[in-house]
Amino acid sequence: MKQSLEIRHGQRLQLTPRLQQSIRLLHLSLVDLAQEITAAMESNPFLEEAETDVNELPIDASAALEAGADDGSLEAQIHADRDTCAPDYFADDEAGNNYWRDSGGRGAGGRANTEQASDWAEEPAGLAEILLGELSLHRLSVTDRAIAQAIIGNLDDRGYLAANFDELRVILSPDIAATDDEIEAVLHLVQSLSHPGIASRNPRECLLLQLSVLGEDTPGLTNAQRLADQYLTLLSERRYDELLRHLHIDRKQLSEAVSLIHSLDPAPGEHLSSSVAQYIVPDACVYRQGRRWGVRLTQESARNVRLNDYYRQYLGENDPATRKYLKERLQEARWFIRSLKQRDNTILRVAREIVDHQQAFMAAGDSALTALTMREVAARLELHESTISRAVDQKYLLTPHGIFELKHFFSGQIGEATGTTTSARAVQARIQKVIQSEPRAKPVSDSRITAILNDEGILIARRTVAKYREQMNIPPANRRRSVL
C-alpha cells in the first residue's frame, strides 16, 4: 500500500471544555448545583465561599438584562440576596422592596443548607425495623422467631408478603424445617401486630384484616366484610346494581359499606417504610410590579463563590510545576464563576420570557394558560432550543398558585371556532372543572365533555378529551359513578 500526505478542508463542531462545563451547569437543579459548587471549592484552591452582606438591598434583576449586562458585570448588577419572603410578597411591589427569601435555602455565608439539614436529620426507621421491634416484645421459640424474621424480611414496600410458604422454607433451610401449620401460626402473629393489614398475601386479606379489628357497632361492617371477601372485582368495576342483587341490600346500606372499605388502607406498608422527603427549591419567583408580574432569581449561584486572592502570591514561584498548576487552577476557577453567572443569566432570561407571556396565569391559574413552545422562546431570546430545554429542566418557579416546574408553562395549542387558539393545559383545566361539577350518580361521558367544549367554541375530538383525562389520572365515567 502506497502512503501519501494530503490536505483536506472541512468544518466540524467541537465543544470546548468551558462550553461543556456551561452546558452541564445549566442542566443541574439547585440541589445538584450546590453539591457541584462544594466539590469545586474542595478541589480548587482559588475558589472560596463568598460572604453575603445581609444588609444589602435587592436590586431588580430585570434591570441588568435590559442594560445588556455581560458576564463580567452581571454579578454587580444582579446582586439581590433573596433568602426570605415578605408576608406581602405577592402584593404591589412598585418600589421593589419586597422580595423572596427562603429561610431554609441559604445559611450563614451564603452556603446552601440542603447538606447541613441532611447531616442533622435522623434516618427514619424502616418497615422491618418497626416490626422486629414489636416482635421483640413477644416470647418466641428459636424456630418461631426465625420464621417471623423470614416473613418480615420478605415484605414488599406495600407491606404484602412477597414469598409463599415453599420459598420461606427454602430460606429457613437447612437450619429449620418448618411446616405449613407453623408458618401459618407465625404469620397470624405478625399480622396481629399493631399495624393491621401488614403481612397480607393479597388485597382481599389486607382489607379483611383491617375490618376485623373494627368494633361490631361500626356502620356497614358486615356488608363491607362480605364485599371484601367475595365481591372485590365487582366493587373495583363499580358495578353497583349487581352488588345490590348479590347482597340483597338497599343503596344506602351499600353506600355505607363502600365508604367503609374506601377508608381502609390497601397498602399499609407504604406509611411505615422509610423514605427521604424530596424538597423542591424554586429557582425563581414572581412578584407584582404595578399591574404586571415580574420575576427574580431566588438564589444566585455566582454570588456564593469568589476567587481566593491568597494563592495569587504563589504564581511567581520558581518551581515550573507549581506555577503551571496554579495557573491552570486559576483559569478553571475563572471559567467556573463565569459559567455560574451565565447560568443565572440564562435561567433569568427564560423565566422572564415565560412570565411575560403567561401574565394571565398568575391571576387565574391553569385555565388562563396560553399556548407557548420552547421554539418560540428560543427564537425571541436568540438561543438554541436545546438551551431552553436545559434551562427549564429541573427548574421551578414560585407563583401565587404554588410552585410549578418551568416546563409546566409550555403547552401546545388547540383551535377555537373564532379562529384563535387556546393552550392544551387550559383545555385540561376546563375538562377537570366539568368533571368536578358533574352529578355523582350520573358522571359526564367523554362524548358529553366534547360536546360541552365544542359549544364553548373549543374544537376538540373525543379521543383528545380521553387522552387529556387519562393524563390527569381521572378515571372514565363508568368508574366515577357513585352508589347514591
Residue, then its C-alpha position, 0 to 999 in steps of 0.5 A: m500500500k502506497q502512503s501519501l500526505e494530503i490536505r483536506h478542508g472541512q468544518r466540524l463542531q467541537l465543544t470546548p471544555r468551558l462550553q461543556q462545563s456551561i452546558r452541564l451547569l445549566h442542566l443541574s437543579l439547585v440541589d445538584l448545583a450546590q453539591e457541584i459548587t462544594a466539590a469545586m471549592e474542595s478541589n480548587p484552591f482559588l475558589e472560596e465561599a463568598e460572604t453575603d452582606v445581609n444588609e444589602l438591598p435587592i436590586d431588580a434583576s430585570a434591570a441588568l438584562e435590559a442594560g445588556a449586562d455581560d458576564g463580567s458585570l452581571e454579578a454587580q448588577i444582579h446582586a439581590d440576596r433573596d433568602t426570605c419572603a415578605p408576608d406581602y410578597f405577592a402584593d404591589d411591589e412598585a418600589g421593589n422592596n419586597y422580595w423572596r427569601d427562603s429561610g431554609g435555602r441559604g445559611a450563614g455565608g451564603r452556603a446552601n443548607t440542603e447538606q447541613a439539614s441532611d447531616w442533622a436529620e435522623e434516618p427514619a426507621g424502616l418497615a422491618e425495623i418497626l416490626l422486629g421491634e414489636l416482635s421483640l416484645h413477644r416470647l418466641s421459640v428459636t424456630d418461631r422467631a426465625i420464621a417471623q424474621a423470614i416473613i418480615g424480611n420478605l415484605d414488599d414496600r406495600g407491606y404484602l408478603a412477597a414469598n409463599f410458604d415453599e420459598l420461606r422454607v427454602i430460606l429457613s433451610p437447612d437450619i429449620a424445617a418448618t411446616d405449613d401449620e407453623i408458618e401459618a401460626v407465625l404469620h397470624l402473629v405478625q399480622s396481629l401486630s399493631h399495624p393491621g393489614i401488614a403481612s397480607r398475601n393479597p388485597r382481599e386479606c389486607l382489607l379483611l384484616q383491617l375490618s376485623v379489628l373494627g368494633e361490631d357497632t361500626p356502620g356497614l361492617t358486615n356488608a363491607q366484610r362480605l364485599a371484601d371477601q367475595y365481591l372485590t372485582l365487582l366493587s373495583e368495576r363499580r358495578y353497583d346494581e349487581l352488588l345490590r342483587h348479590l347482597h340483597i341490600d338497599r343503596k344506602q346500606l351499600s353506600e355505607a359499606v363502600s365508604l367503609i372499605h374506601s377508608l381502609d388502607p390497601a397498602p399499609g406498608e407504604h406509611l411505615s417504610s422509610s423514605v427521604a422527603q424530596y424538597i423542591v427549591p424554586d429557582a425563581c419567583v414572581y412578584r407584582q410590579g404595578r399591574r404586571w408580574g415580574v420575576r427574580l432569581t431566588q438564589e444566585s449561584a455566582r454570588n456564593v463563590r469568589l476567587n481566593d486572592y491568597y494563592r495569587q502570591y504563589l504564581g511567581e514561584n520558581d518551581p515550573a510545576t507549581r506555577k503551571y498548576l496554579k495557573e491552570r487552577l486559576q483559569e478553571a476557577r475563572w471559567f467556573i464563576r463565569s459559567l455560574k453567572q451565565r447560568d443565572n443569566t440564562i435561567l433569568r432570561v427564560a423565566r422572564e420570557i415565560v412570565d411575560h407571556q403567561q401574565a394571565f396565569m398568575a391571576a387565574g391559574d391553569s385555565a388562563l394558560t396560553a399556548l407557548t413552545m420552547r421554539e418560540v422562546a428560543a427564537r425571541l431570546e436568540l438561543h438554541e432550543s436545546t438551551i431552553s430545554r436545559a434551562v427549564d429542566q429541573k427548574y421551578l418557579l414560585t407563583p401565587h398558585g404554588i410552585f410549578e416546574l418551568k416546563h409546566f408553562f409550555s403547552g401546545q395549542i388547540g383551535e377555537a371556532t373564532g379562529t384563535t387558539t387556546s393552550a392544551r393545559a387550559v383545555q385540561a383545566r376546563i375538562q377537570k372543572v366539568i368533571q368536578s361539577e358533574p352529578r355523582a350518580k350520573p358522571v359526564s361521558d367523554s362524548r358529553i365533555t366534547a360536546i360541552l367544549n365544542d359549544e364553548g367554541i373549543l374544537i376538540a375530538r373525543r379521543t383528545v378529551a380521553k387522552y387529556r383525562e387519562q393524563m390527569n389520572i381521572p378515571p372514565a365515567n363508568r368508574r366515577r359513578s357513585v352508589l347514591 
